[in-house]
Amino acid sequence: MSFQVSANTLNSIRVWPSPHDTRVVMDMGTEPTFSYFTLSSPDRIVVDIKNTTLKTSLPIKVTDSKVLTKIRQSSAPETGTYRLVFELKKSVKPEVFKLPPTADGQYGHRLVVDFSHDDSGSIDHSSLVNVSAPAVTKPLSTVNSRVPTKIVVAIDPGHGGEDPGSIGPTRKYEKHITLAVAKKVVAKLNATSNIHAVLTRTGDYYVNLNKRSEIARKNKALLLVSIHADSYTTSGPRGASVFVLSTRRANTEIGRWVVKKEEQSELLGGGGILLSKNSNDRNVSQTVLDLQFSHSQTEGNKLALHVIKELKQITRMHTSKPVYASLAVLKSPDIPSILVETGFISNPAEEKLLVQNYHQDKLAGAISNAVKQYFKENPPEGMIVVSHPSGATHKVRSGESLSVIAQNYGTTTANLIKWNNLKSTSLAVGQELKVASPAVVKSNTVESTPTALSYNSNVVTYVVKRGDYLGKIAEQYSVSVSSIKTQNNLRSNTLKLGQTLSITVKSPVKATTYKVRRGDFLGKIADKYGVSVSELRKVNNLRSDSLAVGQKLTIPQS
């Protein structure tokens, strides 16, 4: 008896270039059987897929990859085999593997070819700085600096490229939400004078989970914050949560790092130096790594508590305590890491909320505020976290110099001398210095037309309804959560159904015109003027949240 083997099909080919590698994904009808080999002069990779017919167009020209130029077909060695040739710019060692169908039905069987852009494992950092953030010439401390000039934080947008993450009821992708929120976090952190934030990915491409921690380490990041959107099999669950590394995962990772001696010297801080000097002593490795993981877990937990505190002010929480989990992106022994689930994309209401620009901005504000507060309470040696030039004074501490203080406040030694009428650069411990001029403080005010914006205060009474929380009510009336709590003598954020709240609302009396600047968005402008985004849309007949630089907006009047 003979059996006819059913032919597989190659349905489509997708190319995902990223700054550090290029991924090619072949969508197959069924699980593929394949083999491959390399050729030189010129450099090529040849992949043979058994019992397969083509259902897509070839050749494919690739213009934005650092290694791959073209994908074409070639003569097959035998009937029923389909041969693909990948033309390369240089010799690289590929990884070729199969992926099974995804549970949500988004993808079927796939054959994947990964090309590293640099076989040495180094990473091109030129594209890691957020394009929307101010350029920083030297984001990291120089080799000879005793005190670093910038606190570096890595922000990791979850998923990307071939990996869409979770998909909402109306087909919104987690990977797009995480990138949008992450970019906003980076922009807000980079507005702080001595914090420099970098992204692990800047576009829609896949980054290996191990590479995410590696990117943070190469940039000398002191924290890693991974942004995600949660999902569940039913639409009921909702709310944000924050994950930190579990002790069980930490113990597993310690064992892995002890064995992989060649990676130990890459760790940040004194631990890496100590390990490199004692690379053959397993006891030293075990002890040092145990201490590093313990410190990383402790600091990650501190940061998680700050993030939870901030998120409670602006959104519903799924859980109000850090969740301990065995997640790959949290496994760095030398970098305190957390993973923030911004909400459940599987919940229709939260899916709609997570794609809104103004809500993404609030999430980014909560996360960036938490990071800044963490560093204010746990500053790196010799550094102070400065949110913006404020005109406040700085009290000189032991070992500080004018140049160090100037770097910490994002100014120059000459300015400090001028503002404080100093006759020399010598400082005394306890001496108070002005760290910003009045002109700098004024430059932070909003640019608008000469028409002034004044306010009338009105006290309104609000009755708590089902589904209400303080952040939602505060947003509705354009006031802060703390003002509602103070006015109503609330000791916690818990509200009861039918509870009555008094809220003092400031209403604009005179209308004004605002000229949109680079980096502006509706939520940001609404916050500046104490109005809601919906009011701005209505008054200006806006059909979307997109704004153009130079566009004039009318600020609504009462």
C-alpha positions as CSV (number, residue, x, y, z in Angstrom):
1,M,0.0,0.0,0.0
2,S,1.3,3.5,-0.9
3,F,0.5,6.8,0.7
4,Q,0.7,10.2,-1.0
5,V,2.4,12.8,1.2
6,S,0.3,16.0,1.4
7,A,2.3,18.9,0.2
8,N,3.0,21.8,2.6
9,T,2.6,25.4,1.4
10,L,4.8,28.5,1.9
11,N,2.0,31.1,2.2
12,S,4.0,34.3,2.9
13,I,7.4,35.7,3.8
14,R,7.8,38.5,6.3
15,V,11.1,40.4,7.0
16,W,11.6,42.2,10.4
17,P,14.9,44.2,10.5
18,S,16.0,45.6,13.8
19,P,19.1,47.5,15.0
20,H,20.9,44.3,16.0
21,D,19.4,41.5,13.9
22,T,17.1,40.6,11.1
23,R,14.3,38.1,11.4
24,V,12.7,36.4,8.4
25,V,9.4,34.6,9.1
26,M,7.9,32.1,6.6
27,D,4.2,31.3,7.2
28,M,3.6,27.6,6.5
29,G,0.5,25.6,5.9
30,T,1.6,22.8,8.2
31,E,4.7,22.0,10.3
32,P,7.8,22.3,7.9
33,T,10.6,19.8,7.4
34,F,13.7,21.6,6.4
35,S,17.5,21.7,6.1
36,Y,20.0,24.5,5.3
37,F,23.6,25.3,4.5
38,T,25.9,28.3,3.8
39,L,27.8,29.4,0.7
40,S,30.5,32.0,0.2
41,S,31.8,34.3,-2.6
42,P,29.2,35.7,-2.4
43,D,27.8,35.0,1.0
44,R,24.4,33.1,1.0
45,I,22.2,31.0,3.1
46,V,20.3,28.2,1.3
47,V,17.1,26.7,2.9
48,D,15.4,23.6,1.5
49,I,11.8,23.0,2.6
50,K,10.5,19.5,1.9
51,N,7.2,18.7,0.2
52,T,6.3,22.3,-0.2
53,T,4.8,24.5,-2.9
54,L,5.0,28.3,-3.1
55,K,2.0,30.6,-2.6
56,T,3.7,33.9,-2.4
57,S,5.7,36.2,-4.7
58,L,9.5,36.1,-5.0
59,P,12.1,37.6,-5.2
60,I,11.9,39.9,-2.2
61,K,14.4,42.9,-2.1
62,V,15.4,43.9,1.4
63,T,16.6,47.5,1.7
64,D,16.6,48.2,5.5
65,S,18.7,45.3,6.9
66,K,22.4,45.4,7.7
67,V,23.0,41.9,6.5
68,L,20.2,40.7,4.2
69,T,19.7,42.1,0.7
70,K,17.5,39.6,-1.2
71,I,15.4,36.5,-0.9
72,R,14.9,34.4,-4.1
73,Q,14.1,30.9,-5.2
74,S,16.6,28.5,-6.8
75,S,16.6,25.1,-8.5
76,A,15.5,22.4,-6.1
77,P,17.7,19.3,-5.5
78,E,14.7,17.0,-5.8
79,T,11.0,17.1,-6.8
80,G,8.7,18.4,-4.0
81,T,11.5,20.4,-2.3
82,Y,11.4,24.1,-2.4
83,R,14.8,26.0,-2.2
84,L,15.2,29.5,-0.9
85,V,18.4,31.5,-1.2
86,F,19.1,34.4,1.2
87,E,21.7,36.8,-0.3
88,L,23.9,38.5,2.4
89,K,26.2,41.5,2.7
90,K,28.6,39.5,4.8
91,S,29.1,36.1,6.3
92,V,26.9,35.5,9.3
93,K,25.8,32.4,11.2
94,P,22.0,32.1,11.1
95,E,19.6,30.5,13.5
96,V,16.9,28.5,11.7
97,F,14.0,27.0,13.7
98,K,10.3,26.2,13.7
99,L,7.5,28.0,15.7
100,P,4.1,26.3,16.4
101,P,0.8,28.1,15.9
102,T,-0.2,30.8,18.5
103,A,-3.0,30.0,20.9
104,D,-5.0,33.1,19.7
105,G,-4.9,31.9,16.1
106,Q,-3.0,35.0,14.9
107,Y,-0.2,32.9,13.4
108,G,0.0,29.3,12.2
109,H,3.1,27.1,11.7
110,R,6.2,29.2,10.9
111,L,9.8,28.7,9.9
112,V,12.1,31.4,11.2
113,V,15.6,32.5,10.1
114,D,17.4,34.9,12.4
115,F,20.5,36.8,11.2
116,S,22.6,38.6,13.8
117,H,24.1,41.9,12.6
118,D,27.2,41.4,14.7
119,D,28.5,37.9,15.4
120,S,30.5,39.2,18.4
121,G,27.2,40.0,20.2
122,S,27.8,43.7,20.5
123,I,24.8,46.0,20.1
124,D,24.4,49.0,17.9
125,H,23.2,51.7,20.4
126,S,22.8,54.5,17.9
127,S,19.1,53.8,17.5
128,L,18.3,53.1,21.1
129,V,17.8,56.8,22.1
130,N,14.2,57.9,21.7
131,V,14.0,60.2,18.7
132,S,11.3,62.3,20.4
133,A,13.6,63.0,23.4
134,P,16.2,65.7,23.5
135,A,19.5,64.5,22.1
136,V,22.2,63.8,24.7
137,T,25.8,64.0,23.5
138,K,27.2,61.8,26.3
139,P,24.4,59.9,28.0
140,L,26.9,57.8,30.1
141,S,29.6,58.9,32.5
142,T,33.1,59.2,31.0
143,V,35.8,56.8,32.0
144,N,37.6,59.4,34.1
145,S,34.6,60.8,35.9
146,R,34.5,60.0,39.6
147,V,30.8,60.9,39.6
148,P,28.5,59.9,36.7
149,T,26.8,62.8,34.9
150,K,23.6,60.9,34.1
151,I,21.4,58.3,35.8
152,V,20.6,55.8,33.0
153,V,17.3,54.0,33.0
154,A,16.3,51.4,30.4
155,I,12.6,51.3,29.3
156,D,11.6,48.1,27.6
157,P,8.5,48.1,25.3
158,G,7.2,44.5,25.5
159,H,6.9,42.3,22.4
160,G,7.4,43.8,18.9
161,G,7.7,42.7,15.3
162,E,6.8,39.1,14.8
163,D,5.7,38.9,18.4
164,P,2.5,41.0,18.7
165,G,1.8,40.1,22.3
166,S,-1.8,39.9,23.4
167,I,-4.5,41.0,21.0
168,G,-7.7,42.8,22.2
169,P,-11.3,42.2,21.2
170,T,-11.1,44.9,18.5
171,R,-7.7,43.6,17.2
172,K,-5.6,46.2,19.0
173,Y,-2.0,44.8,19.5
174,E,-0.1,44.9,22.8
175,K,3.2,45.6,21.0
176,H,1.9,49.0,19.7
177,I,0.5,50.0,23.1
178,T,3.8,49.1,24.9
179,L,5.9,51.1,22.4
180,A,3.7,54.2,22.6
181,V,3.7,54.2,26.5
182,A,7.4,53.5,26.6
183,K,8.3,56.4,24.3
184,K,6.3,58.7,26.5
185,V,8.1,57.4,29.6
186,V,11.4,58.1,28.0
187,A,10.4,61.6,26.9
188,K,9.3,62.4,30.5
189,L,12.4,61.0,32.1
190,N,14.7,62.8,29.7
191,A,13.0,66.1,30.6
192,T,14.7,65.5,34.0
193,S,18.1,67.2,33.9
194,N,20.2,64.3,35.1
195,I,18.2,61.2,34.1
196,H,18.8,59.7,30.6
197,A,16.4,57.0,29.5
198,V,16.9,54.6,26.6
199,L,14.6,52.2,24.8
200,T,15.3,48.5,24.2
201,R,13.5,48.9,20.9
202,T,12.5,52.0,19.0
203,G,10.2,50.5,16.4
204,D,8.1,47.5,15.4
205,Y,10.7,44.7,15.5
206,Y,11.4,41.7,17.7
207,V,14.1,41.8,20.4
208,N,15.2,38.6,22.0
209,L,14.3,38.5,25.7
210,N,17.9,38.0,26.7
211,K,19.0,41.0,24.5
212,R,16.7,43.3,26.4
213,S,18.7,42.9,29.6
214,E,21.9,43.0,27.6
215,I,20.9,46.4,26.0
216,A,20.2,47.8,29.5
217,R,23.6,46.5,30.7
218,K,25.6,47.9,27.7
219,N,24.1,51.3,28.4
220,K,25.0,51.0,32.1
221,A,21.3,51.3,33.1
222,L,20.6,51.4,36.9
223,L,17.0,50.3,36.4
224,L,15.0,48.3,33.8
225,V,11.3,48.9,33.4
226,S,9.4,46.6,31.1
227,I,6.0,47.8,29.8
228,H,3.3,45.3,29.0
229,A,-0.5,44.9,28.7
230,D,-2.1,42.0,30.4
231,S,-4.6,39.5,29.0
232,Y,-6.9,36.7,30.1
233,T,-9.1,34.0,28.6
234,T,-12.2,35.9,29.6
235,S,-13.0,39.6,29.3
236,G,-13.7,40.2,33.0
237,P,-10.3,40.9,34.6
238,R,-9.0,44.5,34.5
239,G,-6.6,46.8,36.2
240,A,-2.8,47.3,36.3
241,S,-0.2,45.3,38.2
242,V,3.6,45.3,38.8
243,F,5.8,42.2,38.7
244,V,9.2,41.6,40.3
245,L,11.6,38.7,40.2
246,S,10.7,35.6,42.3
247,T,13.2,34.1,44.6
248,R,12.8,30.7,42.8
249,R,13.8,32.3,39.5
250,A,16.6,34.2,41.1
251,N,18.1,30.9,42.5
252,T,17.9,29.3,39.1
253,E,19.6,32.3,37.5
254,I,22.4,32.3,40.1
255,G,23.2,28.7,39.0
256,R,23.3,29.7,35.4
257,W,25.6,32.6,35.9
258,V,28.0,30.6,38.1
259,V,28.4,28.2,35.2
260,K,28.7,30.9,32.4
261,K,32.0,32.4,33.6
262,E,32.6,34.3,30.4
263,E,29.6,36.5,31.1
264,Q,30.3,37.3,34.8
265,S,32.8,40.1,34.0
266,E,30.0,41.9,32.1
267,L,28.0,42.6,35.2
268,L,27.8,46.2,36.3
269,G,29.5,47.6,39.4
270,G,32.1,46.0,41.6
271,G,30.5,42.6,41.4
272,G,31.7,42.2,37.8
273,I,35.3,43.2,38.7
274,L,35.4,40.8,41.6
275,L,34.0,37.9,39.6
276,S,36.5,38.5,36.8
277,K,39.4,38.3,39.3
278,N,38.1,35.1,40.8
279,S,36.6,33.4,37.8
280,N,37.8,30.0,38.8
281,D,36.4,30.1,42.3
282,R,32.8,28.8,42.3
283,N,32.3,29.8,46.0
284,V,33.2,33.4,45.3
285,S,30.9,33.4,42.2
286,Q,28.0,31.9,44.2
287,T,28.4,34.4,47.0
288,V,28.8,37.5,44.9
289,L,25.9,36.6,42.6
290,D,23.7,35.8,45.5
291,L,24.4,39.2,47.0
292,Q,23.8,40.9,43.7
293,F,20.5,39.1,43.1
294,S,19.4,39.9,46.7
295,H,20.2,43.6,46.2
296,S,18.5,43.6,42.7
297,Q,15.3,42.0,44.2
298,T,15.2,44.5,47.1
299,E,15.6,47.6,44.9
300,G,13.2,46.2,42.3
301,N,10.6,45.8,45.1
302,K,11.2,49.4,46.2
303,L,10.6,50.6,42.7
304,A,7.5,48.4,42.3
305,L,5.9,49.9,45.4
306,H,6.5,53.5,44.0
307,V,5.0,52.5,40.6
308,I,2.0,51.0,42.3
309,K,1.5,54.1,44.5
310,E,1.5,56.3,41.4
311,L,-0.7,54.0,39.2
312,K,-3.3,54.0,42.0
313,Q,-3.8,57.7,41.4
314,I,-4.7,57.4,37.7
315,T,-6.1,53.9,37.0
316,R,-7.7,50.8,38.5
317,M,-5.4,48.3,40.0
318,H,-5.7,44.5,39.4
319,T,-3.5,44.0,42.5
320,S,-2.1,46.6,44.9
321,K,1.0,44.6,45.8
322,P,4.0,43.5,43.8
323,V,3.6,40.2,42.1
324,Y,6.5,37.8,42.2
325,A,7.1,35.9,38.9
326,S,9.6,33.9,36.9
327,L,9.8,36.3,33.9
328,A,12.9,36.3,31.7
329,V,13.1,40.1,31.4
330,L,13.4,40.4,35.3
331,K,16.4,38.1,35.6
332,S,19.4,40.5,35.7
333,P,21.4,40.0,38.8
334,D,22.9,43.5,38.5
335,I,20.0,45.6,37.3
336,P,16.9,46.0,39.5
337,S,14.0,45.2,37.1
338,I,10.2,45.4,37.1
339,L,7.5,44.6,34.6
340,V,4.4,46.9,34.5
341,E,1.2,45.5,33.2
342,T,-0.7,48.7,32.3
343,G,-4.1,47.0,32.1
344,F,-6.0,44.1,30.5
345,I,-6.1,44.4,26.7
346,S,-8.6,41.5,26.8
347,N,-11.1,43.7,28.6
348,P,-13.1,45.7,26.1
349,A,-13.2,48.9,28.2
350,E,-9.5,48.7,29.0
351,E,-8.5,47.9,25.5
352,K,-10.3,51.1,24.4
353,L,-8.6,53.0,27.2
354,L,-5.1,51.7,26.5
355,V,-5.0,53.0,23.0
356,Q,-6.1,56.5,24.0
357,N,-3.3,59.1,23.9
358,Y,-4.3,60.9,27.1
359,H,-4.4,57.6,29.1
360,Q,-1.1,56.5,27.7
361,D,0.3,59.9,28.9
362,K,-1.1,59.4,32.4
363,L,0.4,55.9,32.6
364,A,3.8,57.3,31.4
365,G,3.5,60.1,33.9
366,A,2.9,57.6,36.8
367,I,5.8,55.4,35.8
368,S,8.3,58.3,35.3
369,N,7.2,59.9,38.5
370,A,7.8,56.6,40.4
371,V,11.3,56.3,38.8
372,K,12.2,59.8,39.8
373,Q,10.9,59.3,43.3
374,Y,12.9,56.1,43.7
375,F,16.1,57.9,42.7
376,K,15.3,60.8,45.0
377,E,15.1,58.3,47.9
378,N,17.9,56.1,46.6
379,P,20.3,58.4,44.8
380,P,23.5,57.0,43.2
381,E,26.6,58.1,45.1
382,G,27.3,61.8,44.6
383,M,24.1,62.5,42.6
384,I,20.8,64.3,43.1
385,V,17.7,63.7,41.0
386,V,16.4,67.0,39.6
387,S,13.0,67.1,38.0
388,H,13.5,70.5,36.4
389,P,15.3,73.8,37.2
390,S,13.3,75.2,40.1
391,G,15.2,78.0,41.6
392,A,15.6,76.1,44.8
393,T,18.9,76.0,46.7
394,H,21.3,73.2,47.2
395,K,23.2,72.5,50.4
396,V,26.8,71.5,49.7
397,R,27.8,68.0,51.0
398,S,31.2,66.6,51.7
399,G,33.2,65.8,48.6
400,E,31.1,67.9,46.2
401,S,32.6,70.4,43.8
402,L,31.0,73.1,41.7
403,S,31.4,71.0,38.6
404,V,29.6,68.0,40.1
405,I,26.7,70.2,41.4
406,A,26.4,71.9,38.0
407,Q,26.2,68.5,36.2
408,N,23.6,67.2,38.7
409,Y,21.4,70.2,38.0
410,G,22.0,70.4,34.3
411,T,23.7,73.8,34.4
412,T,27.3,75.1,34.2
413,T,29.9,76.1,36.7
414,A,29.9,79.6,35.3
415,N,26.2,79.9,36.0
416,L,26.6,78.8,39.6
417,I,29.4,81.4,40.1
418,K,27.2,84.1,38.6
419,W,24.0,83.3,40.4
420,N,25.8,83.0,43.8
421,N,28.3,85.9,43.3
422,L,31.1,83.5,44.1
423,K,34.7,84.8,44.0
424,S,36.3,81.4,43.8
425,T,35.3,77.8,43.1
426,S,36.0,76.7,46.7
427,L,33.0,75.5,48.7
428,A,32.2,74.8,52.3
429,V,30.2,71.9,53.6
430,G,26.7,73.1,54.4
431,Q,27.0,76.2,52.1
432,E,23.7,76.9,50.2
433,L,23.8,77.6,46.5
434,K,21.2,78.8,44.1
435,V,21.0,76.3,41.3
436,A,18.7,78.1,38.8
437,S,18.2,81.7,37.8
438,P,14.8,83.5,37.8
439,A,15.0,83.6,34.0
440,V,15.2,79.8,33.9
441,V,12.1,79.5,36.1
442,K,10.1,81.8,33.9
443,S,11.1,79.9,30.8
444,N,9.0,77.0,32.0
445,T,5.7,78.9,31.7
446,V,3.3,78.1,28.9
447,E,3.6,80.0,25.6
448,S,0.3,81.5,24.6
449,T,-1.3,84.6,23.3
450,P,-1.3,87.7,25.5
451,T,-4.8,87.0,26.7
452,A,-4.5,85.9,30.4
453,L,-6.3,82.8,31.7
454,S,-8.0,83.4,35.0
455,Y,-10.2,81.0,37.0
456,N,-13.3,80.9,39.0
457,S,-13.6,78.3,41.8
458,N,-16.8,76.3,42.1
459,V,-17.5,73.6,44.6
460,V,-19.5,70.7,43.1
461,T,-21.0,67.7,44.9
462,Y,-20.3,64.3,43.4
463,V,-22.0,61.0,44.3
464,V,-19.8,57.9,43.9
465,K,-21.2,55.5,41.3
466,R,-20.4,51.9,40.6
467,G,-17.0,51.6,38.9
468,D,-15.7,54.9,40.2
469,Y,-12.3,55.4,41.7
470,L,-10.4,58.6,42.8
471,G,-8.2,58.8,39.7
472,K,-11.2,58.6,37.4
473,I,-13.2,61.3,39.3
474,A,-10.1,63.6,39.5
475,E,-9.6,63.3,35.7
476,Q,-13.3,64.1,35.1
477,Y,-13.0,67.4,37.0
478,S,-9.4,68.1,36.0
479,V,-8.2,68.2,39.6
480,S,-5.6,66.1,41.5
481,V,-6.4,63.1,43.6
482,S,-4.6,64.6,46.6
483,S,-6.9,67.7,46.4
484,I,-10.0,65.5,46.6
485,K,-8.6,63.6,49.5
486,T,-7.7,66.7,51.4
487,Q,-11.0,68.4,50.8
488,N,-12.9,65.4,52.0
489,N,-10.6,64.2,54.8
490,L,-10.0,60.9,53.1
491,R,-7.4,58.7,54.6
492,S,-7.3,56.1,51.8
493,N,-8.2,55.8,48.1
494,T,-11.1,53.5,48.9
495,L,-14.6,54.8,48.0
496,K,-18.1,53.6,48.8
497,L,-21.1,53.4,46.5
498,G,-23.2,56.5,47.1
499,Q,-20.5,58.3,49.0
500,T,-20.7,62.1,48.6
501,L,-17.6,64.1,47.7
502,S,-17.1,67.9,47.6
503,I,-14.8,68.9,44.7
504,T,-13.5,72.4,44.1
505,V,-13.4,73.0,40.3
506,K,-11.5,75.8,38.6
507,S,-13.2,77.0,35.5
508,P,-11.5,79.3,32.9
509,V,-13.1,82.7,32.6
510,K,-11.4,84.0,29.5
511,A,-10.6,81.9,26.5
512,T,-7.0,81.8,25.2
513,T,-5.2,80.5,22.1
514,Y,-2.4,78.0,22.4
515,K,0.2,77.3,19.7
516,V,1.2,73.7,19.4
517,R,4.9,73.0,20.0
518,R,7.0,70.0,19.2
519,G,6.3,67.2,21.7
520,D,2.8,68.5,22.6
521,F,-0.2,66.3,22.7
522,L,-3.8,66.9,23.8
523,G,-3.5,65.4,27.2
524,K,-0.5,67.5,28.0
525,I,-2.2,70.8,26.9
526,A,-5.4,69.9,28.7
527,D,-3.4,69.4,31.9
528,K,-1.6,72.7,31.6
529,Y,-4.9,74.6,31.3
530,G,-7.0,72.5,33.7
531,V,-9.5,71.4,31.1
532,S,-10.5,68.0,29.7
533,V,-9.4,66.5,26.5
534,S,-13.0,66.1,25.4
535,E,-13.5,69.8,25.9
536,L,-10.5,70.6,23.7
537,R,-11.7,68.3,21.0
538,K,-15.3,69.8,21.0
539,V,-14.2,73.5,21.0
540,N,-11.7,72.9,18.2
541,N,-13.8,70.4,16.2
542,L,-11.0,67.9,16.3
543,R,-11.7,64.5,14.8
544,S,-8.6,62.8,16.2
545,D,-5.9,63.5,18.8
546,S,-3.2,64.2,16.2
547,L,-1.7,67.7,16.3
548,A,0.6,69.6,14.0
549,V,3.4,71.8,15.1
550,G,2.2,75.5,14.9
551,Q,-1.5,74.5,15.0
552,K,-3.5,76.9,17.1
553,L,-6.0,75.6,19.6
554,T,-8.8,77.5,21.4
555,I,-8.8,76.8,25.1
556,P,-12.4,76.4,26.2
557,Q,-14.0,78.9,28.4
558,S,-16.8,78.4,31.0
